Amino acid sequence: MEPTVLRGGTFRIEPQAALRTGDVVLFESGDRTYLILHRVIWSLRPLPYFVHRGDARGGAGIARWDHVRGRAVLPSRAPGIDDHRAALRAVLGASLDALAATVFRLDGTLTVRMQLPLAAAYAPRKDIEVREVPRHGSQTVFAQSELAPGTLAELDAIAPLRWRCFAAFDDGHPIHHTFVAYRDTGPELFRVWTAASHRRRGVFVEVVSAIARSLSDEHESAICSKIGVRNPTSLQAHRAAGFVVVRRRYDPILFGWDMRRAASVLWRRARGRPLQ
């Protein structure tokens, strides 16, 4: 990172910062044996990678987003020529990212699955309380928090057969909710949300463990969840809880048009079938 960070200089890491092109990030090497401090020069999302390079004009490399420890906040000092160049790269990089996303992007869904006996064996923590919230309680328990589970009508539309709500509490204050939808294919998580102050602290793992113990009593063997391909943070949290990816679905978007959907419409029209 020379000369952006002077030798012997100090900085702090923001683990929950929203990362973007131009940020200086601290991340683990590919084999997780050492740490690297480099600048993000290009995002490869929705793929779980980014291109990085030091400001000293070294060679560029590729790393995974889930290896990032956080964004480095550099010590304040009088801006120099390298700071202005870095700022210009950040602005141009963000503009190119936005332009590329407007022309073409890959959306889609990852389906993850976990065997319930594995999660049910997890020993619960003492500092976080996890309990099931009754149906009508889902509208009152979270009223004074930043969590917004939605109305009963919205929840019923997502899970018409049946749903349950599990919440985590820190000193009596709700900090997380996860809903479980009962489907013909088995239970599936939805509306997973953690308060910003408690992210990256293992709260989701605690809730999943409680859900697993409850569903195991109902003789369920596995549970699924769906994650947007452009949401690496959620994928990392699911993997930490024991989920594995079992299906990947990518939807190419060209100038705002869903090409998969367009191809399906054209195929049905060609075959004379009704549109869905």
C-alpha positions as CSV (number, residue, x, y, z in Angstrom):
1,M,0.0,0.0,0.0
2,E,3.0,2.4,0.0
3,P,2.8,5.3,-0.2
4,T,-0.9,5.5,0.7
5,V,-0.1,4.2,4.2
6,L,3.2,5.3,5.6
7,R,5.4,2.5,7.0
8,G,4.5,2.1,10.6
9,G,1.2,3.9,10.2
10,T,-1.9,2.7,11.9
11,F,-5.5,2.3,10.7
12,R,-8.7,0.8,12.0
13,I,-11.0,-1.8,10.3
14,E,-14.7,-1.4,9.9
15,P,-16.0,-5.0,9.6
16,Q,-19.6,-4.0,8.8
17,A,-18.9,-1.4,6.2
18,A,-20.6,-1.6,2.8
19,L,-17.7,-2.2,0.4
20,R,-17.3,-0.6,-3.0
21,T,-14.8,0.0,-5.7
22,G,-11.9,2.2,-4.6
23,D,-12.0,1.1,-0.9
24,V,-8.9,-0.1,0.9
25,V,-9.8,-3.5,2.4
26,L,-8.0,-6.0,4.7
27,F,-8.5,-9.5,3.5
28,E,-7.2,-13.0,4.0
29,S,-5.0,-14.7,1.4
30,G,-6.4,-17.5,-0.7
31,D,-5.1,-20.1,1.7
32,R,-6.0,-17.9,4.7
33,T,-2.4,-17.9,6.0
34,Y,-1.7,-14.2,6.0
35,L,-3.5,-10.8,5.6
36,I,-3.3,-8.4,2.7
37,L,-4.1,-4.6,2.6
38,H,-5.0,-3.6,-0.9
39,R,-7.4,-1.4,-2.8
40,V,-10.5,-2.8,-4.6
41,I,-10.1,-1.7,-8.3
42,W,-12.9,-3.7,-9.8
43,S,-15.9,-5.6,-8.5
44,L,-16.8,-8.9,-10.2
45,R,-20.2,-9.2,-8.6
46,P,-22.4,-11.2,-8.8
47,L,-19.4,-13.5,-8.8
48,P,-17.9,-13.8,-5.3
49,Y,-14.6,-12.1,-6.4
50,F,-13.0,-8.7,-6.8
51,V,-9.8,-7.4,-8.4
52,H,-7.3,-5.8,-6.0
53,R,-4.0,-4.0,-6.3
54,G,-1.7,-1.9,-4.1
55,D,-1.3,1.8,-4.7
56,A,2.5,1.2,-5.3
57,R,1.5,0.0,-8.8
58,G,2.2,-3.7,-8.1
59,G,0.5,-6.5,-10.0
60,A,-3.3,-7.0,-9.7
61,G,-4.9,-10.0,-8.1
62,I,-8.2,-11.6,-7.6
63,A,-9.7,-12.4,-4.1
64,R,-13.0,-13.6,-2.7
65,W,-15.4,-11.2,-1.0
66,D,-15.9,-13.6,1.9
67,H,-12.2,-13.4,2.7
68,V,-12.5,-9.7,3.5
69,R,-12.1,-8.7,7.2
70,G,-13.4,-5.2,6.6
71,R,-12.7,-1.7,5.1
72,A,-9.6,0.0,6.3
73,V,-10.1,3.5,7.6
74,L,-6.8,5.3,7.0
75,P,-5.3,8.0,9.4
76,S,-6.3,11.5,8.5
77,R,-3.5,13.6,7.0
78,A,-3.0,16.3,4.4
79,P,-4.1,14.8,1.0
80,G,-1.3,14.1,-1.4
81,I,-1.2,13.3,-5.1
82,D,-1.8,9.6,-4.5
83,D,-4.9,10.4,-2.5
84,H,-6.3,12.4,-5.4
85,R,-5.5,9.7,-7.8
86,A,-7.1,7.1,-5.5
87,A,-10.2,9.3,-5.2
88,L,-10.4,9.6,-9.0
89,R,-10.1,5.9,-9.4
90,A,-12.9,5.4,-6.9
91,V,-15.2,7.8,-8.7
92,L,-14.4,6.3,-12.1
93,G,-14.6,2.8,-10.9
94,A,-18.1,3.4,-9.3
95,S,-19.3,5.1,-12.4
96,L,-18.1,2.2,-14.6
97,D,-19.7,-0.3,-12.2
98,A,-23.0,1.6,-12.4
99,L,-22.9,1.8,-16.2
100,A,-22.0,-1.9,-16.6
101,A,-24.9,-2.8,-14.3
102,T,-27.3,-0.7,-16.4
103,V,-26.3,-2.4,-19.6
104,F,-25.8,-5.9,-18.3
105,R,-25.9,-7.7,-15.0
106,L,-26.4,-11.2,-13.7
107,D,-29.2,-11.6,-11.1
108,G,-30.4,-14.9,-9.8
109,T,-30.9,-17.1,-6.8
110,L,-28.7,-19.5,-4.8
111,T,-30.6,-22.4,-3.1
112,V,-28.8,-23.6,0.1
113,R,-29.6,-26.6,2.1
114,M,-28.7,-27.9,5.6
115,Q,-29.2,-31.2,7.3
116,L,-31.1,-30.5,10.6
117,P,-29.3,-33.0,12.9
118,L,-26.1,-31.2,12.2
119,A,-27.4,-27.8,13.4
120,A,-29.5,-29.3,16.2
121,A,-26.3,-30.5,17.9
122,Y,-25.0,-26.9,18.2
123,A,-24.8,-25.8,21.8
124,P,-26.7,-22.5,22.4
125,R,-25.0,-19.4,23.7
126,K,-25.9,-17.9,27.1
127,D,-25.9,-14.2,26.1
128,I,-28.6,-14.4,23.4
129,E,-32.1,-15.6,23.9
130,V,-33.9,-17.3,21.0
131,R,-37.6,-18.0,21.1
132,E,-40.5,-18.5,18.8
133,V,-42.9,-15.6,18.4
134,P,-46.6,-16.3,18.0
135,R,-48.4,-15.3,14.9
136,H,-49.9,-12.0,16.1
137,G,-46.9,-11.3,18.2
138,S,-44.9,-10.8,15.0
139,Q,-46.7,-7.5,14.6
140,T,-46.0,-6.2,18.1
141,V,-42.7,-7.7,19.3
142,F,-40.7,-5.8,16.6
143,A,-42.7,-2.6,16.7
144,Q,-40.0,-0.7,18.6
145,S,-37.0,-2.1,16.7
146,E,-35.5,-1.5,13.3
147,L,-36.7,-5.0,12.2
148,A,-39.7,-5.0,9.8
149,P,-41.1,-8.5,9.2
150,G,-44.1,-7.2,7.2
151,T,-47.8,-7.5,7.7
152,L,-49.7,-10.8,8.3
153,A,-51.2,-10.6,4.8
154,E,-47.7,-10.3,3.3
155,L,-46.4,-13.3,5.3
156,D,-49.4,-15.4,4.5
157,A,-48.9,-14.7,0.8
158,I,-45.3,-15.8,1.0
159,A,-46.1,-18.9,3.0
160,P,-49.8,-19.8,2.3
161,L,-49.6,-23.3,3.9
162,R,-48.1,-22.2,7.3
163,W,-45.3,-20.2,8.7
164,R,-43.5,-19.7,12.0
165,C,-41.4,-16.8,13.4
166,F,-38.2,-17.2,15.4
167,A,-36.5,-14.2,17.0
168,A,-33.3,-13.4,18.9
169,F,-33.2,-11.1,21.8
170,D,-30.3,-9.3,23.5
171,D,-31.3,-8.1,27.0
172,G,-34.9,-8.4,26.0
173,H,-34.6,-6.3,22.9
174,P,-35.3,-8.0,19.5
175,I,-32.2,-8.1,17.3
176,H,-33.1,-10.7,14.7
177,H,-36.0,-12.5,13.0
178,T,-36.2,-15.5,10.8
179,F,-39.4,-16.9,9.3
180,V,-39.9,-20.6,8.4
181,A,-42.3,-21.4,5.5
182,Y,-43.8,-24.9,5.4
183,R,-43.9,-25.9,1.7
184,D,-44.6,-29.2,-0.1
185,T,-40.8,-29.6,-0.6
186,G,-40.0,-29.0,3.0
187,P,-39.4,-26.1,5.4
188,E,-37.7,-23.0,3.9
189,L,-36.4,-19.9,5.6
190,F,-37.4,-16.4,4.5
191,R,-37.4,-12.8,5.8
192,V,-34.0,-13.3,7.5
193,W,-32.9,-10.0,9.1
194,T,-30.4,-9.0,11.8
195,A,-30.2,-5.6,13.4
196,A,-27.1,-3.7,12.1
197,S,-25.6,-3.5,15.6
198,H,-25.5,-7.3,15.9
199,R,-24.4,-8.4,12.4
200,R,-21.3,-10.6,12.0
201,R,-21.7,-11.8,15.6
202,G,-23.1,-15.3,15.1
203,V,-26.8,-14.4,15.8
204,F,-28.1,-16.1,12.7
205,V,-26.2,-19.3,13.8
206,E,-28.0,-19.2,17.1
207,V,-31.4,-18.8,15.5
208,V,-30.8,-21.5,13.0
209,S,-29.8,-23.9,15.8
210,A,-33.1,-23.2,17.6
211,I,-35.1,-23.7,14.4
212,A,-33.3,-27.0,13.8
213,R,-34.1,-28.3,17.2
214,S,-37.7,-27.4,16.8
215,L,-38.1,-28.9,13.3
216,S,-36.2,-32.0,14.3
217,D,-38.9,-32.7,16.9
218,E,-41.3,-32.6,13.9
219,H,-39.2,-35.2,12.2
220,E,-38.0,-32.9,9.4
221,S,-34.6,-33.8,8.0
222,A,-33.4,-30.7,6.2
223,I,-34.1,-27.1,5.7
224,C,-33.6,-24.8,2.7
225,S,-33.1,-21.1,2.1
226,K,-32.8,-18.9,-1.0
227,I,-30.2,-16.1,-1.4
228,G,-29.8,-13.5,-4.1
229,V,-26.5,-14.0,-6.0
230,R,-25.7,-10.3,-5.4
231,N,-25.9,-10.8,-1.6
232,P,-22.5,-12.3,-0.5
233,T,-23.0,-11.3,3.1
234,S,-26.1,-13.5,3.4
235,L,-24.3,-16.4,1.7
236,Q,-21.4,-16.1,4.2
237,A,-23.9,-16.1,7.1
238,H,-25.7,-19.2,5.8
239,R,-22.4,-21.0,5.3
240,A,-21.4,-20.2,8.8
241,A,-24.6,-21.8,10.0
242,G,-23.9,-25.0,8.1
243,F,-25.8,-24.5,4.8
244,V,-24.3,-25.6,1.5
245,V,-25.2,-24.4,-2.0
246,V,-27.2,-27.1,-3.9
247,R,-28.5,-25.0,-6.8
248,R,-27.5,-21.9,-8.7
249,R,-29.9,-20.0,-11.0
250,Y,-28.6,-17.1,-12.9
251,D,-30.8,-14.6,-14.8
252,P,-29.0,-12.4,-17.3
253,I,-30.5,-8.8,-17.4
254,L,-29.8,-6.8,-20.5
255,F,-30.9,-3.2,-20.5
256,G,-33.4,-4.0,-17.7
257,W,-34.9,-7.0,-19.6
258,D,-34.9,-10.4,-18.0
259,M,-33.5,-12.5,-20.9
260,R,-34.5,-15.8,-19.3
261,R,-38.1,-14.6,-18.9
262,A,-38.1,-13.2,-22.4
263,A,-36.9,-16.5,-23.8
264,S,-39.6,-18.4,-21.9
265,V,-42.3,-16.0,-23.2
266,L,-41.1,-16.4,-26.8
267,W,-40.9,-20.2,-26.5
268,R,-44.5,-20.5,-25.1
269,R,-45.8,-18.2,-27.9
270,A,-44.1,-20.4,-30.5
271,R,-45.6,-23.5,-29.0
272,G,-49.0,-21.9,-28.6
273,R,-49.0,-22.3,-24.8
274,P,-50.6,-19.7,-22.4
275,L,-48.2,-17.3,-20.7
276,Q,-47.6,-17.6,-17.0
